[in-house]
Amino acid sequence: MWFKKRITPHSLRHSYATHLIEAGVDLLEVQKILGHRSILTTLHYTHLTEQGQLNSQACLNQLMGQIQISWGKVK
């Protein structure tokens, strides 16, 4: 079996961090797990996968569906 994308320790680390975030692990905990001194470094490892994006969109759509606006007043 051949993979089209090159798999490196860096890509595995990146995927691990992303899956931790999507599983609900706090960003500061991920920072500790990865051994980063700066939270900004950890942010580089946290991108959303396609499923995560779809879940985020569904949550936002649900929240927006609950907002009722009547003549400039939010209910």
N, CA, C and O atoms as a Tinker XYZ file with bonds, in Angstrom:
   300  protein
     1  N      0.853000   -1.188000    0.000000    73     2
     2  CA     0.000000    0.000000    0.000000    64     1     3
     3  C      0.889000    1.237000    0.000000    63     2     4     5
     4  O      1.775000    1.374000    0.844000    81     3
     5  N      0.652000    2.122000   -0.935000    73     3     6
     6  CA     1.436000    3.343000   -1.055000    64     5     7
     7  C      0.585000    4.543000   -0.693000    63     6     8     9
     8  O     -0.583000    4.631000   -1.072000    81     7
     9  N      1.182000    5.465000    0.042000    73     7    10
    10  CA     0.504000    6.694000    0.417000    64     9    11
    11  C      0.938000    7.805000   -0.529000    63    10    12    13
    12  O      2.114000    7.915000   -0.876000    81    11
    13  N     -0.009000    8.617000   -0.936000    73    11    14
    14  CA     0.310000    9.726000   -1.833000    64    13    15
    15  C      1.022000   10.847000   -1.094000    63    14    16    17
    16  O      1.860000   11.540000   -1.669000    81    15
    17  N      0.688000   11.027000    0.188000    73    15    18
    18  CA     1.294000   12.080000    0.982000    64    17    19
    19  C      2.423000   11.492000    1.819000    63    18    20    21
    20  O      2.299000   10.397000    2.368000    81    19
    21  N      3.500000   12.215000    1.906000    73    19    22
    22  CA     4.643000   11.754000    2.686000    64    21    23
    23  C      4.306000   11.847000    4.177000    63    22    24    25
    24  O      3.834000   12.881000    4.649000    81    23
    25  N      4.549000   10.773000    4.901000    73    23    26
    26  CA     4.284000   10.740000    6.333000    64    25    27
    27  C      5.605000   10.926000    7.074000    63    26    28    29
    28  O      6.562000   10.178000    6.878000    81    27
    29  N      5.628000   11.951000    7.934000    73    27    30
    30  CA     6.823000   12.264000    8.710000    64    29    31
    31  C      6.450000   12.346000   10.187000    63    30    32    33
    32  O      5.268000   12.430000   10.518000    81    31
    33  N      7.435000   12.324000   11.073000    73    31    34
    34  CA     7.128000   12.525000   12.497000    64    33    35
    35  C      6.389000   13.845000   12.733000    63    34    36    37
    36  O      5.500000   13.924000   13.581000    81    35
    37  N      6.761000   14.870000   11.981000    73    35    38
    38  CA     6.097000   16.171000   12.112000    64    37    39
    39  C      4.619000   16.078000   11.728000    63    38    40    41
    40  O      3.766000   16.635000   12.420000    81    39
    41  N      4.311000   15.383000   10.636000    73    39    42
    42  CA     2.911000   15.280000   10.219000    64    41    43
    43  C      2.103000   14.451000   11.213000    63    42    44    45
    44  O      0.932000   14.745000   11.449000    81    43
    45  N      2.707000   13.427000   11.795000    73    43    46
    46  CA     2.019000   12.634000   12.822000    64    45    47
    47  C      1.744000   13.476000   14.066000    63    46    48    49
    48  O      0.666000   13.387000   14.654000    81    47
    49  N      2.715000   14.286000   14.461000    73    47    50
    50  CA     2.558000   15.176000   15.617000    64    49    51
    51  C      1.452000   16.186000   15.360000    63    50    52    53
    52  O      0.639000   16.471000   16.240000    81    51
    53  N      1.427000   16.723000   14.149000    73    51    54
    54  CA     0.405000   17.698000   13.754000    64    53    55
    55  C     -0.987000   17.054000   13.815000    63    54    56    57
    56  O     -1.925000   17.640000   14.355000    81    55
    57  N     -1.107000   15.864000   13.266000    73    55    58
    58  CA    -2.386000   15.150000   13.279000    64    57    59
    59  C     -2.829000   14.832000   14.705000    63    58    60    61
    60  O     -4.006000   14.973000   15.036000    81    59
    61  N     -1.899000   14.409000   15.538000    73    59    62
    62  CA    -2.196000   14.090000   16.936000    64    61    63
    63  C     -2.758000   15.311000   17.653000    63    62    64    65
    64  O     -3.772000   15.219000   18.345000    81    63
    65  N     -2.099000   16.450000   17.488000    73    63    66
    66  CA    -2.560000   17.685000   18.131000    64    65    67
    67  C     -3.953000   18.076000   17.635000    63    66    68    69
    68  O     -4.807000   18.480000   18.425000    81    67
    69  N     -4.175000   17.955000   16.355000    73    67    70
    70  CA    -5.477000   18.294000   15.780000    64    69    71
    71  C     -6.568000   17.397000   16.344000    63    70    72    73
    72  O     -7.643000   17.881000   16.700000    81    71
    73  N     -6.308000   16.106000   16.429000    73    71    74
    74  CA    -7.304000   15.173000   16.961000    64    73    75
    75  C     -7.567000   15.419000   18.440000    63    74    76    77
    76  O     -8.698000   15.257000   18.898000    81    75
    77  N     -6.548000   15.805000   19.194000    73    75    78
    78  CA    -6.758000   16.146000   20.599000    64    77    79
    79  C     -7.708000   17.335000   20.731000    63    78    80    81
    80  O     -8.630000   17.315000   21.547000    81    79
    81  N     -7.477000   18.364000   19.926000    73    79    82
    82  CA    -8.336000   19.564000   19.972000    64    81    83
    83  C     -9.763000   19.198000   19.593000    63    82    84    85
    84  O    -10.706000   19.627000   20.258000    81    83
    85  N     -9.934000   18.418000   18.542000    73    83    86
    86  CA   -11.280000   18.032000   18.105000    64    85    87
    87  C    -11.973000   17.131000   19.119000    63    86    88    89
    88  O    -13.202000   17.074000   19.158000    81    87
    89  N    -11.198000   16.427000   19.940000    73    87    90
    90  CA   -11.780000   15.568000   20.973000    64    89    91
    91  C    -12.148000   16.372000   22.218000    63    90    92    93
    92  O    -12.695000   15.828000   23.177000    81    91
    93  N    -11.843000   17.675000   22.197000    73    91    94
    94  CA   -12.223000   18.531000   23.307000    64    93    95
    95  C    -11.137000   18.777000   24.332000    63    94    96    97
    96  O    -11.402000   19.363000   25.381000    81    95
    97  N     -9.917000   18.341000   24.050000    73    95    98
    98  CA    -8.809000   18.592000   24.974000    64    97    99
    99  C     -8.471000   20.082000   24.921000    63    98   100   101
   100  O     -8.364000   20.666000   23.842000    81    99
   101  N     -8.306000   20.679000   26.079000    73    99   102
   102  CA    -8.011000   22.109000   26.192000    64   101   103
   103  C     -6.678000   22.434000   25.516000    63   102   104   105
   104  O     -5.735000   21.646000   25.578000    81   103
   105  N     -6.610000   23.593000   24.876000    73   103   106
   106  CA    -5.417000   23.996000   24.144000    64   105   107
   107  C     -4.192000   24.062000   25.059000    63   106   108   109
   108  O     -3.086000   23.725000   24.635000    81   107
   109  N     -4.379000   24.490000   26.300000    73   107   110
   110  CA    -3.252000   24.541000   27.236000    64   109   111
   111  C     -2.739000   23.146000   27.578000    63   110   112   113
   112  O     -1.541000   22.956000   27.790000    81   111
   113  N     -3.641000   22.179000   27.630000    73   111   114
   114  CA    -3.223000   20.792000   27.864000    64   113   115
   115  C     -2.440000   20.263000   26.668000    63   114   116   117
   116  O     -1.437000   19.569000   26.834000    81   115
   117  N     -2.895000   20.591000   25.473000    73   115   118
   118  CA    -2.175000   20.169000   24.271000    64   117   119
   119  C     -0.779000   20.792000   24.271000    63   118   120   121
   120  O      0.199000   20.147000   23.893000    81   119
   121  N     -0.699000   22.048000   24.696000    73   119   122
   122  CA     0.601000   22.721000   24.795000    64   121   123
   123  C      1.538000   21.945000   25.720000    63   122   124   125
   124  O      2.708000   21.739000   25.399000    81   123
   125  N      1.018000   21.519000   26.863000    73   123   126
   126  CA     1.834000   20.748000   27.815000    64   125   127
   127  C      2.247000   19.402000   27.215000    63   126   128   129
   128  O      3.400000   18.989000   27.340000    81   127
   129  N      1.303000   18.724000   26.566000    73   127   130
   130  CA     1.591000   17.412000   25.977000    64   129   131
   131  C      2.692000   17.513000   24.923000    63   130   132   133
   132  O      3.582000   16.665000   24.856000    81   131
   133  N      2.619000   18.563000   24.101000    73   131   134
   134  CA     3.603000   18.734000   23.033000    64   133   135
   135  C      4.916000   19.339000   23.526000    63   134   136   137
   136  O      5.924000   19.317000   22.820000    81   135
   137  N      4.892000   19.886000   24.760000    73   135   138
   138  CA     6.109000   20.456000   25.329000    64   137   139
   139  C      6.471000   21.823000   24.795000    63   138   140   141
   140  O      7.645000   22.192000   24.782000    81   139
   141  N      5.485000   22.578000   24.356000    73   139   142
   142  CA     5.749000   23.918000   23.831000    64   141   143
   143  C      5.846000   24.932000   24.964000    63   142   144   145
   144  O      5.103000   24.854000   25.942000    81   143
   145  N      6.755000   25.873000   24.829000    73   143   146
   146  CA     6.847000   26.969000   25.799000    64   145   147
   147  C      5.783000   28.026000   25.512000    63   146   148   149
   148  O      5.223000   28.621000   26.433000    81   147
   149  N      5.514000   28.248000   24.251000    73   147   150
   150  CA     4.563000   29.290000   23.846000    64   149   151
   151  C      3.289000   28.660000   23.290000    63   150   152   153
   152  O      3.336000   27.701000   22.520000    81   151
   153  N      2.152000   29.221000   23.697000    73   151   154
   154  CA     0.862000   28.769000   23.171000    64   153   155
   155  C      0.770000   29.053000   21.674000    63   154   156   157
   156  O      0.058000   28.355000   20.952000    81   155
   157  N      1.481000   30.068000   21.210000    73   155   158
   158  CA     1.461000   30.407000   19.783000    64   157   159
   159  C      2.041000   29.276000   18.938000    63   158   160   161
   160  O      1.588000   29.033000   17.820000    81   159
   161  N      3.043000   28.590000   19.477000    73   159   162
   162  CA     3.618000   27.445000   18.769000    64   161   163
   163  C      2.582000   26.340000   18.644000    63   162   164   165
   164  O      2.480000   25.693000   17.601000    81   163
   165  N      1.815000   26.123000   19.705000    73   163   166
   166  CA     0.795000   25.078000   19.701000    64   165   167
   167  C     -0.290000   25.386000   18.675000    63   166   168   169
   168  O     -0.825000   24.469000   18.053000    81   167
   169  N     -0.617000   26.649000   18.492000    73   167   170
   170  CA    -1.646000   27.034000   17.529000    64   169   171
   171  C     -1.315000   26.584000   16.114000    63   170   172   173
   172  O     -2.218000   26.347000   15.311000    81   171
   173  N     -0.036000   26.466000   15.803000    73   171   174
   174  CA     0.364000   26.014000   14.467000    64   173   175
   175  C     -0.055000   24.568000   14.204000    63   174   176   177
   176  O     -0.196000   24.158000   13.052000    81   175
   177  N     -0.251000   23.804000   15.266000    73   175   178
   178  CA    -0.603000   22.402000   15.132000    64   177   179
   179  C     -2.106000   22.170000   15.113000    63   178   180   181
   180  O     -2.553000   21.040000   14.918000    81   179
   181  N     -2.872000   23.196000   15.307000    73   179   182
   182  CA    -4.309000   23.007000   15.502000    64   181   183
   183  C     -5.105000   23.542000   14.318000    63   182   184   185
   184  O     -5.535000   24.695000   14.326000    81   183
   185  N     -5.293000   22.739000   13.340000    73   183   186
   186  CA    -6.187000   23.076000   12.242000    64   185   187
   187  C     -7.357000   22.096000   12.300000    63   186   188   189
   188  O     -7.243000   21.002000   12.853000    81   187
   189  N     -8.465000   22.505000   11.727000    73   187   190
   190  CA    -9.650000   21.650000   11.742000    64   189   191
   191  C     -9.661000   20.727000   10.534000    63   190   192   193
   192  O     -9.320000   21.135000    9.423000    81   191
   193  N    -10.045000   19.508000   10.755000    73   191   194
   194  CA   -10.237000   18.597000    9.635000    64   193   195
   195  C    -11.582000   18.917000    8.992000    63   194   196   197
   196  O    -12.352000   19.718000    9.521000    81   195
   197  N    -11.855000   18.307000    7.882000    73   195   198
   198  CA   -13.116000   18.557000    7.176000    64   197   199
   199  C    -14.320000   18.236000    8.058000    63   198   200   201
   200  O    -15.294000   18.989000    8.067000    81   199
   201  N    -14.267000   17.130000    8.799000    73   199   202
   202  CA   -15.383000   16.765000    9.679000    64   201   203
   203  C    -15.540000   17.794000   10.800000    63   202   204   205
   204  O    -16.660000   18.134000   11.180000    81   203
   205  N    -14.427000   18.283000   11.323000    73   203   206
   206  CA   -14.479000   19.314000   12.357000    64   205   207
   207  C    -15.114000   20.587000   11.854000    63   206   208   209
   208  O    -15.875000   21.233000   12.575000    81   207
   209  N    -14.811000   20.955000   10.624000    73   207   210
   210  CA   -15.406000   22.144000   10.023000    64   209   211
   211  C    -16.908000   21.967000    9.861000    63   210   212   213
   212  O    -17.681000   22.887000   10.129000    81   211
   213  N    -17.317000   20.785000    9.424000    73   211   214
   214  CA   -18.752000   20.525000    9.262000    64   213   215
   215  C    -19.472000   20.582000   10.603000    63   214   216   217
   216  O    -20.573000   21.124000   10.693000    81   215
   217  N    -18.857000   20.026000   11.646000    73   215   218
   218  CA   -19.448000   20.078000   12.980000    64   217   219
   219  C    -19.566000   21.511000   13.470000    63   218   220   221
   220  O    -20.579000   21.886000   14.059000    81   219
   221  N    -18.536000   22.314000   13.231000    73   219   222
   222  CA   -18.554000   23.713000   13.639000    64   221   223
   223  C    -19.657000   24.469000   12.917000    63   222   224   225
   224  O    -20.384000   25.253000   13.528000    81   223
   225  N    -19.779000   24.232000   11.619000    73   223   226
   226  CA   -20.820000   24.894000   10.842000    64   225   227
   227  C    -22.204000   24.514000   11.337000    63   226   228   229
   228  O    -23.087000   25.367000   11.424000    81   227
   229  N    -22.401000   23.249000   11.661000    73   227   230
   230  CA   -23.702000   22.790000   12.147000    64   229   231
   231  C    -24.049000   23.454000   13.476000    63   230   232   233
   232  O    -25.195000   23.851000   13.688000    81   231
   233  N    -23.071000   23.578000   14.372000    73   231   234
   234  CA   -23.305000   24.235000   15.663000    64   233   235
   235  C    -23.653000   25.710000   15.469000    63   234   236   237
   236  O    -24.580000   26.225000   16.093000    81   235
   237  N    -22.908000   26.376000   14.605000    73   235   238
   238  CA   -23.187000   27.797000   14.341000    64   237   239
   239  C    -24.569000   27.990000   13.709000    63   238   240   241
   240  O    -25.305000   28.906000   14.075000    81   239
   241  N    -24.908000   27.124000   12.764000    73   239   242
   242  CA   -26.229000   27.223000   12.133000    64   241   243
   243  C    -27.347000   27.007000   13.140000    63   242   244   245
   244  O    -28.380000   27.674000   13.085000    81   243
   245  N    -27.136000   26.073000   14.058000    73   243   246
   246  CA   -28.146000   25.820000   15.085000    64   245   247
   247  C    -28.306000   27.039000   15.997000    63   246   248   249
   248  O    -29.425000   27.429000   16.329000    81   247
   249  N    -27.189000   27.633000   16.395000    73   247   250
   250  CA   -27.256000   28.830000   17.236000    64   249   251
   251  C    -27.941000   29.987000   16.515000    63   250   252   253
   252  O    -28.770000   30.686000   17.097000    81   251
   253  N    -27.593000   30.181000   15.256000    73   251   254
   254  CA   -28.181000   31.281000   14.488000    64   253   255
   255  C    -29.677000   31.061000   14.289000    63   254   256   257
   256  O    -30.442000   32.023000   14.225000    81   255
   257  N    -30.097000   29.809000   14.191000    73   255   258
   258  CA   -31.510000   29.500000   14.026000    64   257   259
   259  C    -32.326000   29.823000   15.269000    63   258   260   261
   260  O    -33.546000   29.963000   15.183000    81   259
   261  N    -31.678000   29.943000   16.419000    73   259   262
   262  CA   -32.369000   30.232000   17.666000    64   261   263
   263  C    -32.551000   31.730000   17.913000    63   262   264   265
   264  O    -33.299000   32.126000   18.806000    81   263
   265  N    -31.873000   32.553000   17.131000    73   263   266
   266  CA   -31.960000   34.006000   17.317000    64   265   267
   267  C    -33.161000   34.541000   16.566000    63   266   268   269
   268  O    -33.344000   34.276000   15.377000    81   267
   269  N    -33.983000   35.306000   17.290000    73   267   270
   270  CA   -35.144000   35.944000   16.679000    64   269   271
   271  C    -34.972000   37.456000   16.775000    63   270   272   273
   272  O    -34.745000   37.999000   17.856000    81   271
   273  N    -35.081000   38.115000   15.653000    73   271   274
   274  CA   -34.919000   39.564000   15.628000    64   273   275
   275  C    -36.240000   40.182000   15.180000    63   274   276   277
   276  O    -36.805000   39.800000   14.155000    81   275
   277  N    -36.716000   41.131000   15.957000    73   275   278
   278  CA   -37.954000   41.816000   15.649000    64   277   279
   279  C    -37.741000   43.318000   15.784000    63   278   280   281
   280  O    -37.573000   43.831000   16.891000    81   279
   281  N    -37.747000   44.006000   14.680000    73   279   282
   282  CA   -37.574000   45.447000   14.631000    64   281   283
   283  C    -36.374000   45.922000   15.460000    63   282   284   285
   284  O    -36.475000   46.853000   16.260000    81   283
   285  N    -35.254000   45.261000   15.245000    73   283   286
   286  CA   -34.004000   45.686000   15.896000    64   285   287
   287  C    -33.843000   45.187000   17.320000    63   286   288   289
   288  O    -32.844000   45.504000   17.966000    81   287
   289  N    -34.777000   44.432000   17.819000    73   287   290
   290  CA   -34.654000   43.892000   19.179000    64   289   291
   291  C    -34.331000   42.413000   19.108000    63   290   292   293
   292  O    -34.952000   41.664000   18.352000    81   291
   293  N    -33.353000   41.997000   19.904000    73   291   294
   294  CA   -32.992000   40.594000   19.954000    64   293   295
   295  C    -33.807000   39.935000   21.063000    63   294   296   297
   296  O    -33.831000   40.425000   22.192000    81   295
   297  N    -34.462000   38.847000   20.750000    73   295   298
   298  CA   -35.267000   38.129000   21.752000    64   297   299
   299  C    -34.544000   36.884000   22.189000    63   298   300
   300  O    -35.050000   36.139000   23.028000    81   299
